[in-house]
């Protein structure tokens, strides 16, 4: 074989695989894109156009993804075509792109082959709604990783609403054995389990780094448990296994929990937990730091599906600021962020008046009474 040809072939084999991007607008297109992404050996981005992706009456999850190699998956909603160019423009309203179980099916499952532990997942700007399960599986969204997972999960600006399970399961979101997880600027509302473990369930093994649960809103979630116990929660339930070599950590900061019918926060196991600047009504567990939390009526906007704090709300400017780089020795507590946009994706950004609010939505700046120029 000529030397130049050998060098060319070597270059091809050493080149990193290119990323694949899919633009989808129907349920069948989304199903096909997920199936292709499972086995193409590439980092994949799936852009979902604005619209409703309704479930078919099938057994199992409506949408599934099982990574067969070390790769990443990004699911992103809110896209539209422009001048015949697919998925060129994105709006910032998570409610405009809906994966819907239609009350008959579970919605989304993401997992990986155990032989491929370096899988990363990012999901943003969409809604998971009306998932239903009569078994033990979460009807909304499940991210299931095997022990030894070394990747990350990032969930930002998602809306989980009206997911329902008839059994002892998690109603909206379950993250199982992820090495590192970040959940931010998301809303969980009207999710119900018969007698399960909350709307959100985080389970992490001893080998995990931990998770950030920051600037989320969990309201009006229910649990049908008639004899509550340590594991009964309608909000966030988390279990981490600590050990002699490593202990996972959990940061719960700037969240609003309100009008959930059982415990808002329940932490168990050997993890190390930090609780900062949350507004909640009830909790269970031990926290190594418990700072600036409160329990006050949040005073949200009266309109349905509007989670904006009204003027005078105790949530305004009461959140914990992001850490400054390289301050302190706990690197886990130096790495979290609430991002650049709130749940509504407003043009004013995630932080107004140099201070973040509690919850998923940032209140707009208050207009001065004498803004018309007659102030004295």
Secondary structure, DSSP 8 states (H G I E B T S, - for coil): --HHHHHHHHHHHHS----EEEEE-SHHHHHHHHHHHHHS-S-EEEEEESEEEE--S-SSEEEEEEE-SS-EEEEEEEEEEETTEEEEEE---GGGEEEE-TTTSEEEEEEE-TT----EEEEEEEEEE--EESSSS-SSEEEE--TT---EEEEEEEEEES-EESSSS-SSEEEES-SEEEEES-EEES-EESS-B-SEEEEE-TT--EEEEES-EEES-EE--SS--TT-EEEEEEEE---SS---EEEEES-EEES-SSEEEEEEES-EEEEES-B-S-EES--SEEES-B-----B-SSTT---B-TT-TTTT-S-----TT-SS-GGGGS----S--TT--TT-S-BTTB--SSSS-------TTTTTT--
